Structure formats: C-alpha cells, structure tokens
C-alpha cells in the first residue's frame, strides 16, 4: 500500500486567504478525520540508512567503501609491479657479496610470506627490541616442522616488526642451496651457508644472522618429541659470536611443531631421493598435494635478552669449556622459554 502524506502549510498563501471559508472547512474536516494532519509539535525523526533484510548483507555505504578500498589496492599493486619491473630492467638494484638482493626480497619474497605470517599462523611477537638497532647480532632459535617454515616466519618478524626493520640473514644447510630454484631464491633473500666463515663475515659486516643449531634433527623429529630440543652441535655458532663480539639472541618459536605432525618416516624412499627423511603425516602423502598445506596453528615468537660475548678474551673462541657452557646456556634459555609459552597456550589453533 502506497500512502503519500499531505503537508498542510501553517500559514496559507494569498489565494488561500481569498477562499478562507472553503479552505478552513476543508482543513478542519481533514484534521477531524486523520491524526497525521495535526500540527506536529515533536522534533523530527532523524533519517537512518535502510536496514538490510538479510542480517549478513552489508548495509549501504560500506559496499562503496569496500569497493573503493579494493580498487585502491589493485592500483597500488599494479603501480608497485610496474616500478619493480622498471627497476629490474634498468638494473637499479644492488646485490651484495653473498647474493642478497634487498629489492627482490622486499618486493617479491616477503610479500609472498606475509599472508602466512599475518593470516594463517597469526604470529605474535615478543622481545623484538632485544635485537640491536645496528651492529652484528646472532639469533639462535629452535627448529621444527618438517619444512623450515619457522625460519621464514622469523625473517618476516624481524624485517616487519623490528624498529629498524633489519633483514634477518639465515645460515642454512647445504641442501637448501643444492635444490634447483630454491638455492637461487635463498641467496637473493639474503641467506647463506651454515658455516663459521660465512657467519663471521656476516657478523663483521654488522648484519643480523640467524642459526638453527638443531638442523635436520630438529625439523625432522617425530611429533611425539615436539618442543624437546635436540643436540646443539659442537658450538660453532658460539665460536663465531665470540670471534666477532656479537651478542647472542635466544629465540623461541611455538606453533611450528604442529604444522606438519610427523608420525612416520619412509627411510628407503628418503635415501633414494637423497633426503635426510621422507615424512609421513596424517595428511601426507595420503592426500597428495593437499597434504602439503600446513595446519593453521597459532604461533608465538619470543626473542630473549642478549647474551654478551664481547667480554671474553681472544682465546675464548678456541676453549672447549667456554663453548660448551655458552652453548648449554643458550639451549637451556630457549627450552625454558618454550615450556613457559606452552604453559600459557590453551589451544594449538586458537592460542
């Protein structure tokens, strides 16, 4: 039913006054028949946007704002891509002696990792200020998850959330650089071999390097041994820190153990493929490529207080007792922090 409300003027026009009798009688008759014709003494009702019939349907202006935001994002992406291509074609970028290409890392590599960091794993960071704003530093972290995703998430954490936005230079195993395609990307992203000479060169250059002393023993351990640190090797990372005087930053990562719960290992297949292990998880290899999707566990990364090394003498880097004590101290610090973070966590996926 369509009803149109009449608006009756409070003061009639000149023509209305000429026919006062008829106008007055009609108005009085109208007022007596319909209450809407009475003089309105209440304040006007403010207009509100129409409410959608469906509770989940966006209302009015939000549609336009979302479309505008999407358009702006698209324009920004196209502009950034064009600028990237222009700089690459013009050779307007720098590569250091290790093959690190900051332009590639910031424009291509890190943007690919950020959705995992922000949306999938929802990483929370604590103690990032313990990494110095300048000068060399060595981050030492636990390692887990079948695939070294934890190293990638740590690199995003330092680059995006550190006050100085410093790049994190990983010390990776030889295998990473022997795999076709992977090695080239690793070099461009700023990573290098996990050996003392390269570690010392990075630290002397004033870079933040990262090492995962558990190696393949850490990322390949069964799910039943999750968050139990494996042996930290012979303390090579401590020796590099002592020789350069760089502080050691213990780093504890919770969440990586659950992305690929390893319940088995096909050893003959691993040997055939030249791999340290061939993992079996609840979803891989049974579901094929779908089994490669990591589970969306909730992650926590905590950077501990720096352990100073510049107070030791020049011979300390060759002293087995000093190396053992510092290595054990770093390992125990990481292990206790893992236990503390796990005690606070109520749910693997919700945190």
C-alpha positions in Angstrom: 0.0 0.0 0.0 1.4 3.4 -1.0 0.4 6.4 1.1 1.5 9.9 0.5 1.3 12.3 3.4 -0.1 15.7 2.7 1.8 18.7 4.0 -0.6 21.4 5.1 1.0 24.9 5.5 0.6 26.6 8.9 0.1 29.9 7.1 -1.9 30.0 4.0 -0.9 31.9 0.8 -2.8 34.9 -0.5 -5.0 32.6 -2.6 -5.9 30.6 0.4 -7.0 33.7 2.2 -9.3 34.6 -0.7 -11.2 31.3 -0.1 -10.9 31.3 3.6 -14.2 29.7 4.2 -13.6 26.7 1.9 -10.0 26.3 3.0 -10.9 26.4 6.7 -13.7 24.0 6.4 -11.6 21.5 4.4 -8.7 21.8 6.8 -10.9 21.3 9.8 -12.7 18.4 8.2 -9.3 16.8 7.4 -8.0 17.3 10.9 -11.0 15.6 12.3 -10.6 12.6 10.1 -6.9 11.8 10.1 -4.5 12.4 13.1 -1.5 12.9 10.8 -2.9 16.3 9.8 -2.5 17.8 13.3 0.3 20.3 13.7 3.5 18.4 14.6 5.0 19.6 17.9 7.5 16.7 18.2 11.1 17.0 16.9 11.7 15.5 13.5 12.8 11.8 13.5 16.4 11.6 12.1 16.8 9.7 8.9 18.6 6.4 9.2 20.0 4.2 6.4 17.8 1.3 5.3 18.4 -1.9 7.2 19.1 -4.9 5.1 16.6 -7.7 5.2 19.4 -10.2 5.5 21.5 -9.9 8.7 24.7 -10.7 7.0 24.2 -8.4 4.0 26.4 -5.2 4.2 24.4 -2.0 4.5 24.6 0.9 2.2 27.8 2.9 2.2 30.0 0.1 3.3 29.7 -1.5 -0.1 31.1 1.5 -1.8 33.9 1.9 0.7 34.9 -1.8 0.3 34.9 -1.4 -3.5 37.0 1.8 -3.3 39.5 0.1 -1.0 39.7 -2.9 -3.4 40.3 -0.5 -6.3 42.9 1.4 -4.4 44.7 -1.9 -3.5 44.6 -3.0 -7.1 46.0 0.3 -8.3 48.8 0.1 -5.7 49.6 -3.4 -6.7 49.8 -2.5 -10.4 51.9 0.5 -9.6 54.3 -1.5 -7.4 54.6 -4.2 -10.0 55.4 -1.7 -12.8 58.0 0.0 -10.5 59.6 -3.4 -9.8 59.8 -4.3 -13.5 61.2 -0.8 -14.3 64.0 -1.1 -11.7 64.9 -4.6 -12.7 65.1 -3.7 -16.4 67.1 -0.6 -15.6 69.5 -2.5 -13.3 68.6 -0.1 -10.5 69.3 -2.5 -7.6 72.2 -3.8 -5.5 73.4 -7.3 -4.7 75.9 -7.9 -2.0 78.8 -10.4 -2.0 76.5 -13.2 -0.7 73.9 -12.7 -3.4 71.5 -10.8 -1.2 69.1 -8.7 -3.3 67.1 -6.4 -1.0 64.9 -5.2 -3.8 63.9 -8.7 -4.7 63.4 -9.7 -1.1 61.2 -6.7 -0.2 59.2 -6.5 -3.4 58.7 -10.3 -4.2 59.8 -12.7 -1.5 58.5 -11.1 1.8 55.1 -10.2 0.3 54.6 -13.9 -0.5 55.3 -14.9 3.1 53.2 -12.2 4.9 49.8 -13.8 4.3 51.1 -16.9 6.1 52.6 -14.8 8.9 49.6 -12.5 9.4 46.5 -14.5 8.4 47.4 -18.2 8.5 49.7 -18.5 11.6 48.7 -15.2 13.2 52.1 -14.8 14.6 52.5 -12.9 17.9 56.0 -11.5 18.6 57.6 -10.6 21.9 61.0 -9.2 22.7 61.8 -7.9 19.2 63.5 -4.9 20.8 66.2 -7.3 22.2 67.7 -7.3 18.7 70.1 -4.2 18.5 69.2 -1.5 16.1 72.7 -1.7 14.5 75.7 -3.8 14.5 76.1 -7.6 14.3 73.9 -10.0 16.3 73.3 -13.7 16.2 69.8 -15.0 16.6 69.7 -18.7 17.8 66.4 -20.5 17.5 64.7 -23.9 17.9 63.9 -25.7 14.7 60.8 -27.8 13.8 58.0 -28.5 11.4 59.3 -31.0 8.7 59.8 -28.0 6.4 61.8 -25.0 7.7 58.8 -22.6 7.7 59.9 -21.3 11.1 63.0 -19.7 9.6 60.9 -17.9 7.1 58.4 -16.6 9.7 61.3 -15.4 11.8 62.7 -13.4 8.9 59.3 -11.7 8.4 59.1 -10.9 12.1 62.4 -9.2 12.2 62.0 -7.3 8.9 58.5 -6.1 9.5 58.4 -5.6 13.3 61.8 -4.6 14.4 62.1 -0.8 15.0 65.0 -0.6 12.4 63.3 -3.1 10.0 66.5 -5.1 9.8 66.8 -8.1 7.4 67.5 -11.5 9.1 70.2 -13.4 7.3 69.7 -17.1 7.7 72.5 -19.6 7.9 71.0 -22.6 6.0 72.1 -26.2 5.3 73.9 -27.1 2.1 70.9 -28.9 0.9 68.9 -25.7 0.6 71.4 -24.3 -2.0 71.7 -27.6 -3.9 67.9 -27.8 -4.7 67.1 -26.3 -8.2 65.5 -22.9 -7.9 65.5 -22.9 -4.1 69.2 -22.1 -3.8 68.9 -19.0 -6.1 65.9 -17.7 -4.2 67.6 -18.3 -0.8 70.7 -16.3 -2.0 68.5 -13.4 -3.2 66.6 -13.5 0.1 69.9 -13.0 1.9 70.7 -16.4 3.2 74.0 -18.3 3.1 75.7 -21.5 4.1 75.7 -22.5 7.8 79.4 -22.4 8.2 81.7 -20.4 10.5 83.4 -18.4 7.8 80.2 -17.1 6.4 78.7 -16.5 9.8 81.7 -14.5 10.9 81.7 -12.4 7.7 78.0 -11.5 8.2 78.5 -10.6 11.8 81.6 -8.4 11.0 79.5 -6.7 8.3 77.1 -5.7 11.1 74.3 -8.0 9.9 71.7 -9.9 12.0 72.3 -13.6 11.3 70.2 -16.5 12.4 71.2 -20.1 13.1 69.2 -23.2 13.9 71.6 -25.5 15.7 69.3 -28.5 15.8 69.5 -28.7 12.0 67.7 -31.6 10.4 67.5 -33.4 13.8 65.1 -30.6 14.8 62.8 -30.2 11.8 62.7 -34.0 11.2 62.0 -35.2 14.7 58.7 -37.1 15.3 55.7 -35.4 16.7 55.9 -37.3 19.9 59.1 -35.4 20.7 57.8 -31.9 19.9 59.3 -29.0 21.7 62.1 -31.1 23.1 65.3 -29.5 21.8 67.8 -31.8 20.1 71.6 -31.6 20.5 73.0 -28.2 19.5 76.1 -29.5 17.8 79.6 -28.5 18.9 79.0 -24.8 19.5 80.2 -23.5 16.1 77.7 -20.6 16.3 79.1 -19.6 19.7 82.6 -19.6 18.3 81.5 -17.2 15.5 79.8 -14.9 18.1 82.9 -14.9 20.3 85.3 -14.1 17.5 83.2 -11.1 16.3 81.9 -10.0 19.8 78.3 -10.1 18.5 75.6 -10.7 21.1 73.6 -13.9 21.0 69.8 -13.5 20.9 68.0 -16.7 22.0 64.7 -17.2 20.1 61.9 -19.5 21.0 59.2 -20.4 18.4 56.0 -22.1 19.4 53.5 -23.3 16.7 55.9 -24.7 14.2 55.7 -28.3 15.6 52.0 -28.6 14.7 52.0 -27.5 11.0 53.1 -31.0 9.8 52.8 -33.6 12.6 55.3 -36.2 11.6 54.1 -39.6 12.6 56.4 -41.7 10.4 59.3 -41.8 8.0 59.9 -43.8 4.8 63.6 -44.2 5.1 64.2 -46.2 1.8 62.4 -43.5 -0.2 64.4 -40.8 1.6 67.7 -42.5 0.7 66.6 -42.9 -2.9 65.8 -39.2 -3.1 68.9 -38.1 -1.2 66.9 -36.6 1.6 67.5 -36.7 5.3 64.0 -38.1 5.8 60.7 -38.6 3.9 58.0 -37.6 6.4 54.6 -39.2 6.9 51.9 -37.0 8.4 48.2 -37.5 9.0 47.6 -35.9 5.5 50.8 -36.6 3.5 51.4 -38.5 1.3 47.8 -39.9 1.6 46.1 -36.7 0.3 48.8 -35.9 -2.3 49.4 -32.1 -2.8 46.6 -31.2 -0.3 48.7 -32.8 2.4 51.4 -30.1 1.8 49.1 -27.4 3.2 50.3 -26.6 6.7 47.9 -26.7 9.5 46.9 -23.2 10.8 48.5 -23.4 14.2 48.8 -20.3 16.4 52.4 -19.1 16.5 54.4 -17.3 19.1 57.9 -16.0 18.6 59.9 -14.6 21.6 63.3 -13.1 21.3 65.2 -13.3 24.6 67.6 -10.9 26.2 71.0 -10.6 24.5 73.9 -12.8 25.8 77.0 -10.6 25.6 80.2 -12.1 24.1 82.4 -9.1 23.9 83.7 -9.5 27.4 85.6 -12.8 26.6 89.2 -12.8 25.7 90.6 -13.7 22.2 91.3 -17.3 23.2 87.8 -18.0 24.4 86.6 -19.0 20.9 89.0 -21.9 21.0 88.3 -23.0 24.6 86.0 -26.1 24.6 84.7 -25.4 28.1 83.7 -21.9 27.2 82.0 -23.1 24.1 80.2 -25.8 25.9 79.0 -23.5 28.7 77.7 -20.8 26.4 76.0 -23.4 24.1 74.3 -25.1 27.0 73.2 -21.7 28.4 71.6 -20.7 25.1 69.9 -24.1 24.8 68.5 -24.0 28.3 67.2 -20.5 27.8 65.4 -21.5 24.7 64.0 -24.7 26.3 62.7 -22.9 29.4 61.1 -20.2 27.3 59.4 -22.9 25.2 57.9 -24.5 28.3 56.7 -21.2 29.6 55.0 -20.3 26.3 53.4 -23.8 26.0 52.1 -23.5 29.6 50.2 -20.3 28.6 48.8 -21.7 25.4 45.4 -23.2 25.8 44.7 -24.4 22.3 47.0 -25.3 19.4 45.0 -23.4 16.8 43.4 -20.7 18.8 46.2 -19.9 21.2 
